[in-house]
Amino acid sequence: MNSNVVVLMISVGLSASVAGAAPDAGAKARGSYNFYSHSSHNSFSSARSHVEGYQGYLHDTHGVAVPAHTPTATAVPAASVSVVRPATPAPQVVSSTPTVVDHHAEIATHGSVDTEVARDASDALGDDIERIQRHVKRMRAHAEELEDTEALSILADIEKNLGIARRGHADLHEHHAEEKIAPKTAMALAQKVNDALRAAHADHDKLMKRLHETDDSDSK
């Protein structure tokens, strides 16, 4: 057999074996990790856009002011903060009765929110939050594979704030199910969701920055 033919056959065989080699488990985990981090980043942007778009609608249509951003305490979800009970009797008695919102007065002043707009906004926002949680769950699974403790710590904070956002969205969705929707109440509930999403998104951006820095160092 011609020596050139033998060399060619060996070269083709080596090329086929290299091309057919499966990536190692670490590479697959890193690839999936990067994919879901970018997907969740896009979903965060979509969620923030939907909630802020709805708040803009409430402001433009009903004249309701957009509340100032309130930082969300990751370690203590807003829903769990209720009444502080001191160890010793206090001179002033603080009522534990929740503030009663007069929706009829709100609607008389600002009008009732269009139910179709409200429910479309709520549905879109709910889909976004569910998608983010699904992507973050996959990220956590891959971070566990990679034994990336720093990423797992950041992901835990993200998941806590997503939990707050999801509970806030449930409250907003419940208000939207009422016969008449009060715009100031809808705005306040939407802001709670927005604050939690903002906090989770900021932590996610830290994680994205860390991933880019890791990718850059690996490529050098």
GINOR-V633092 format. One line per field, one symbol per residue. psi: psi as a letter, one per 30 degrees, with the letter a starting at -180 (. if undefined). A space follows every 50 residues. Layout:
psi = ???
This chain:
psi = kkeeeeeeeeeeeeeeeeefkklleeeeeeeeeeefeeeeeeeeeeeeee eeeeeeeeeeefgkkklkkjkkjefjkeffjckkjlelklfkkkkgklkk kjeeeeeeeflkkjeeeeeeeeeeeeeeeeeeeeeeeeeeeeeeefhiee eeeeeeeeeeeeeeeeeeeeeeeeefflekkkeeeeeeeeeeeeeeeeee eeeeeeeeeeeeeeeeeff.
